[in-house]
Amino acid sequence: MRHLNQLIVALLFFFAASCQAPVETTSSSDFQFEEMTIEQMQKEFAKGTFSITEVTRAYLDRIEAIDKNGPKLNSILTINPEAMSIAERLEKELADGKSRGALHGIPIILKDNIDTGDKMPTTAGSRALEGSIAQQDSWVAAKLRESGAIILAKANLSEWANFRSDKSSSGWSGLGGQVNNPYDVTRNPCGSSSGSGVAVSANLCMVAIGTETDGSIVCPAHANGVVGIKPTVGLVSRAGIIPISETQDTGGPMGRCVADAAACLGALTGNDDRDRYTQSSVGKSHSDYTPFLKKDGLKGKRIAYFTKVKGFHPEVDRLTEEAIELMKKQGATVIEIDEINKESVGNEEYTVLVYEFKDGLNKYFASLGESAKVKSLEDLIAFNESDEIESQFDQNILTLAQSKGDLNSKEYLDAKAKMQKQMRELGIDRVMDENNLDAIIAPTGSPAWKTDHVNGDHYLGGSSSSAATAGYPNITVPMGAVKGLPVGLSFFGRAWSEPILIEITYAYEQASQHRFAPKFD
């Protein structure tokens, strides 16, 4: 749900606006649906050009061809054994004139820390949860099913959402092994929503769902050349998602373009009794974000470039400057700011996460019932110590979390209060008020590094922590490439500002056209 190193350093509708046109690429497989958008797919369904079952089978075959074989991306942990039967039912509904909306018949992949009350396990990539079947759907899975989406598979991920060791490799799990970047399989896909980002980029699905605590949607989206939306905490219920942090966790969509991600986001919102944070979203959420897809969405906007993260890579800096010039040409005003929060809250964030991880994980284990292999964080630590594969990486974060008390601890409460005040009232809200801003931008991260199971991740820099610690929205969009490796630009702002961020990011995407598909020659 986060990138670890950042802690340490309606009816069937057609969108009024569309994604960018598919980019022509050379691929070893002749995949009919490569780079197809949700809008395009729905139009073809309506014309009867192909059926939902044909599409579902094609995506399953592609997973077999390039994820399990060929370049072996290793982004998928589990195929849904009911995918084809679900497709058949949804195809019949459509033939009978019944559509559930934009996601009807659309193949979607979920990160494997999101419960599905079906035949697919939910494991967080851990061998300790191998074969663990959730008792009911998560909110996210249930809402997707209601919308007619086909949950095609569960994606591999950084084990425990990259919250077990400061030397682990993003995209590695004991159960699934290492996820590989589709642009260069020797390079890292970032994490922790590694498989979700890779699956979308490599056209193994149309949209995927990731989760983030700090960076785990936006970083893999950036490293794999796709769009990632990390919503305001509380916009999407976390019920049924294996947790790190009640304060910062959120699920969110990852797509090849802003329009696809926005269409999926609207299906996930709502007030859920199982997640008290969603009460804050009442009156502030939308069930349809596609009206905010405006090609002139940059016109008149006032945006700040957060320069504090500048300098970790010269080519990333160059691409950021090019993005700024493009936004100005599209009618935006762009200024520079060199600070958001006056006091660092890195230590406070880490304190909040380890306390909440222990509390949340123990509650999740309890929800699994008597059949669970492990029943507590303490049990998990013991399991990892005795397991040949799990013991490849240490578990210093797990052991630190186990040493902490409950959520009534003064250390925890003080850290949370300071973090939120610094990053909200004295941070993003203050900066945006003082500068009359619509959004803040910064490069999402560095080009993908070589995967290294000895030394761990080589993360040069990034910008996810401001929005993450505030619990505010963040959207990353492709902004170009460095030696063939995609990099992204992040747009973040106030709580519940998804509509304006979607306007801005869509307009930037349409003007820049930086998405390019990986090639598998």
N, C-alpha and C positions, 0 to 999 in steps of 0.2 A: 504493500500500500504506500510505500515511500521509497525513495532512493536513499540508502543508508548514509552515504558519504555526505549528504547535505545536512544531516544532523551534526555530523562531525565538522566539517568545513561549510376520427371522424368517419366517414364513408371513405371509400377508395378515392384518394385525391392526388392530384398532380401539382407539384409545387409551382407557385408563380415564378420562382427563380430556381435555377438548376445548379448542379455542381459544374465544375470545369469540365470541358470535353475530355474524354479519355485520351491518354497519351499513347501513341503508337510505340510498342516495344518489341524487341526480339525475344522470343521465349522458346524453350525446347518443347513446350507443350502447346498445342493449339487449343487454348481454352476459350470457348465461345463467349464467356461472360467476364473476361478480364477487364478490369477498371469500369465495369458497368455500375451505374448509380441506382439508388432506390427508385428514383423517378423513372428512369429508363426501364427498369425491371417491371414496374407496375404498368407502364404503358404496353409492354410486350405481353404481360399477362392478360390485359384487357383485350388486346387484339387477337389473342390466342396463338401467338407466334410460337410459344413453348409453354409448357405446363409447370406447375410448382414441383411436381415429382421429378420432372426432367432436370430442373435447376438443382434440386436437392441432391440428386444422384451425381450430377456433374461436380458439385462442390466436394462431395464425399470421395469421388474418384480423384479429384485434384489433391486432396489431403493425402491420399495413399501414394500418389505419384511424386509429389515434391516434399511432403513433410516427413513421411515414413521412408521414402525412397529418394532417388535422385540426389538433390543437394542435402537432404535430411535436415530440414529446419528444426525439427523436434519441438514444434510449438504446441502440439496437441497432446494432452494426457489421455483423454477418454472420448471416444465417439459415442454419441447417443444411439443406443440400439433401437430406439423407437422413432428415429428421425424420419424414416420413410413412411411409417404408418401415420405420423402426424402430418406429413406433407400430403398424403392421400386424403385425410379428413379435410384439411384446409382447401385442397383443390376442389373437393366436392362442394364445400361451402361457396366457393367462388363461382362454380358452375351453376349453383342455385341462386345466384345473384346476391349473395351475402358476403360483404367485405368488412373486415374489422378495422380497416384503415391502412395507412401507409406501410405498415410493417407486415401486412398479410402475406404470408408465404416467403418472407425474407429470411435467409439463413444467417443466424447470429451465433457467435461463440462466447461463452462465459469464462472468465477467469476461475480457476478451480479453488477459490476460497469463497465461492458464492453457492449457497445451498440450493439444490434441486431435489424436490421430493419425488424422485423417479428412480430409474435403475442406474443412474450415474452416481458414483461416489463423490464426496466433497472432501478434499484432502489437504489443501494448502501446500501440496507438493511433498508432504511428509509421509514417510513410511509408517509412522506411528498412527496415521489415519487411513492407511491403505484399506480400501473396501468399505469405508465408513459411509453409510447411507443416511442422509438427513431425514428427519421425520416429516418435514413439510418444505414447500417451496420458500425460498427467500422472497421478500417483497419484489425484488428486481425480477426474479424468474417468473413470479406470478403475473406481474404487470406485462412482461413480454409475451407470455402465453395468451393473456387476455387480448393483446394487440395483434395476435395472429402470427407472431414471429415463430420460426422454427429454431429451437435451441439445438444446434447441430452437434456441439461438442463442448468439452471443457478444456481450457487452455493451460498449458504448463506455465510456471511462474517462478519467481524467486521464492524459495521455501519460506513459509511463515511471512510472506510479503516482505522478505529481506530484513527481517527483524530477529535475527538469531546470532549473527557474528559480524564483526567489523572487518573480517578478512574473507568473507564469502564472495562468490561470483554472482553478479546479477544474472538472472535467468536460469540459475542452477537449482534443482530440487533433488532431494534424495530419491524421490519416487520417479521423477521424469528425466533426470539428467539435465544437460545443458541445452537451453534454447539458443539458436544461432541466428545471427543477423542476416536477412535475406540479400543484402547488398554485398556482403562479404562474410561467408560463414565462419571465418576465423575471428570475426569481430563480435563485440558484445551487443545485445539488443537493448541494453539498459533494463531497468526493472522498477517495481516488481511485476508489473503487468506485461511481462516480456512476451509470453505467448500470444496474448491478445493483440499487442502491437504488430508482431510478426505476421499473425494470421490475417489481419486486415490488409497489411501491406502486400503480402504475397498472394492475395486474392483467394484465400481459403474460406472466406465468408464475406458478407457484405458489410457487416458491422460487428464489433466485438465490445464486450463490457470489461472494463478494468476497474480497479479500486486504487485509491490513493490516500495516504496519510501525509506524505511530503514528497512529491515528485513522481510517484509511481504510475500515474497516467501520463503526465506530460513528458517525462523523460523517455519512456519507450515509444510514445507517439513521435517525438522528435527524432529519435535515433532510427526509426523505421519509416520515416517519411510520410506520416499520416497526421490527421487531426485528432486531438484529444481534448475532451471537455471535462475538467474537474469542477463540479458544481459547488455552489455554496453548501456548507455542511447543514443538512436538514432539508435540502431540496429533494433528495432521494433517500428513502429509508435504508438504514443499514441492517434492518432485521434479517437474520439469516446469512450475514456475511461474517466470516471468521475475523475477529477484530484485532486491531492494535490499539486504537485510541477512540474513545467515545467523543473526544473533543475535536479530532481532526479527520477521522475516516469518512470517506464517501465513495460510492460507486459512480461511474460515469461512462459515457460512450466514447468509442474510438472508431473513426471512419476515414475513408479515403478523401473525403471532402467535408466542408462545414455543413452543407445541406443534409447529408446523410446522418452526421452526428446530431444535428439539431432535431431531425425527425425522430431519432431514437430517444433523445433526452425528454421530449414531451410525453412519451409513453411511460416514463419512470417516475414522474412526480406524483405528489399526493400526500395526504395526512395519514399516517399509520400509527395505530395505537401501540405497536411494538417498538416504536422509536419516538421518544418524547421530543427529540429535536425537530421532527417534522411539523410539530405544532406551530413553530415559528414561520413556516413557509405559507401558512394559510393567508390568502390574499396577495401573496407575493410570487406565486408560481404560475406556470402556464402549462396546459396540457398540449399545446401546440406552439412550438417556437419557430415554425417555418415562416410566419408573417414577418419575421425580423430579418429574413434573407434579402437584403437590399444591396444592389450593385453600387448605389451611391451612398452606402452606409458610412463612408469616411468623410463625406462632405460636412464641413462645419464642426467636426469633432476636435476636441482638444486633448492631446495625448502627451504623456511624459515618458521620455526615455530614461530608465533607471541606470545611470552610468556606473554605479558602484560595482556591477558585475562585469564591466568592460575589462578587456585585457587578458583573459585566459587563453584566447586563441586569435591571432591576427586575422585569419580568414573569416572567422565568425564575426569579428568586429566589422570587417569590410561588408559582409552581407547585411549586417544590421543597418549600416549607414545607407546602403542601397535601398533597403526596405523603407527607411525613413524618408528618403527622397521620393520614393514612389507614393507614399502616403500623402506627402505634401502636394504632389501633383494631382491627387484625388480629392483635394480640398481640405485636408486636415492640417491643423496647427500642431507642430511637435516641438516641445521644449525639453530641456534636460534637467534632471534632478539627481543629486548625488547621495541622497539619504531618504529612507522611509521611516525607520524607527531610530530614535536617538540612542537607545541602549540595546546592546546585543541580548538576545533571548535564547541563544543556542542551548545553553545549559538548562534553562527552564523548560524548553521544549523536550529535551531528552528526559528530564525528570518526569514530566507529565506522561510521556509515552511509556516509560518502563512501569510506572504505577498502574496506568490504565490497561496496559497489556496483560499484566498479571490478573487483574480483576476481570477483564473481559474474556480472557482465554479460559480461566477457570469456570466462568458462567457458561461459555460455549461448550466445554467438555461435559458439564452437568446436563446440558440440553440434549446430549446424545443418548442418554439413558445407560442402562446396565451393559449394553453391548460394546461400549467404547473400550478400545485397547488401553487408552490412558484416560485418567479421570481428573488430572490436575496438571499444572505446570511442573510441579515436582516430579510427577510420573513421566512427563515428556522428557525432562532432563535426564532421568535415569535410563529411559529407552534409548535416547541418542548416544549415551555413553556406551551402551552395550551393543549397538548396531554397527556393523562393519562399514556400511555406506554412509550412514548419518554422521559417523565420527570423523569423516574426512575433513570437515570444518569444525572449528570450535563453536561454542555456544555461549560466549561471554555475555551477550545481551539477555539470553534466557536466564542465566544464573543471577545476573544483576537484578532483573525483574523479580525473581523469586525471593531475593533478599529484602524487598520492599514491603512496607505495611499496607494497610487498606487505604481507601480513598478519603478517610477522615484525617489522614496524616497532615500535619502542619506543613511539612516540606512540600508535599504535593499541592495543597491548596494555595500556598504562597506562590509557588512556581506558576501555576495555572493563571492566577489573578494577574501576576506581573506580565506574563506572556501575552495574554489577551488584551490588557490595557495598552501595552507598548505597540502591539501590532494592529490594533483596531483604532481606538480613540486617539492615541498619540502617534499612530503610524499611518496606515493607508487612508483612513477617514480624514485625518488632519491634512495630509499632503494633497489629497484630492480637493478638499475644501479650499485650502490656501491658494491652489493653482487653478481652480475651476476646471478640473479634469473630468474627462469621460472614461479614460483608461490609462493604465501604465504598461509600458512594454519593456522587454528585455530579452536577450537571447536565451532560449530554453536550456541549452547545454553545449557541450563540446562534441565534435565528431566521435563516432563510436570507436572505442579503444579495443585493442586485442584482448580477447578473453584470456584470463590468467587465473588458473586454479591454485597457484602457489601464493601469489601476492595479493590476490583479490582485485577489486575494481581500480581503474586508473581514471578517476573522474576529475577533470580539470576545473570545472566551474558550472554554475547554473543559477537559476532564478526562482525556483519553485517555493522556497521557504516563506517568503513574505505572505503570499496568499494562503499557503498551507497553515501556518501558525495562526493567522487571523480567522481561518475557516471560510475564506472568501473565494469567489470563482476565478478560474484560470483556464484559458484556452490556448493551446499551442497549434500553430499552423506551419506547414513547410515554408521555409524562406530561401531555399537553395541547397547547394551541395558543396562539400569540400573534398576534392579528389574522389568523386563518385559516391560519397557518403552524405546522406541528407542531414540537414540541421533545421531546427525549428525556431520560431519566434513566439514568445509568450505574451498574451494580453490578459491583464488582470485588473480588478477594480473592487468596488464596494460589494457588500453583501447583496445578493439577489439581483445583481446587475447583468445576469446572463443575456437578457434581450439586447442591451446596448453592445455587449461584447460580441454577440453573434452578428449584429449589424456591421461592426467594425471588421471582424475577422473575415466575414464573407466577402465584403468589399475588397479587402486586401488580397484574399485568395483569388478572386475573379480578375483582379488587375495584374497579379503577379504570375499565376499559373505555374507554381514551382513543384507541384506533385509530379513525381515520375516513378513508374513501377520498376521493381527490381527485375533483372534479367537472369534467366537460368539457361545459359548456353551449354 
